[in-house]
Amino acid sequence: MTLILTHIQDHIMTTMLCRELAEEIVAIHHQLQRSQAREEAHI
């Protein structure tokens, strides 16, 4: 039973990390879009 719970916990932690990374990627993408829009406005 302990092995199964450890395996489940590993999956949960991996999923949380994946979600956190995805949120960071989306935030960086939005920052890049805003930065590019500002540059285009100055040209």
Stockholm file with secondary structure:
# STOCKHOLM 1.0

chainA/1-43         MTLILTHIQDHIMTTMLCRELAEEIVAIHHQLQRSQAREEAHI
#=GR chainA/1-43 SS CHHHHHHHHHHHHHHHHHHHHHHHHHHHHHHHHHHHHHHHHHC
#=GC SS_cons        CHHHHHHHHHHHHHHHHHHHHHHHHHHHHHHHHHHHHHHHHHC
//
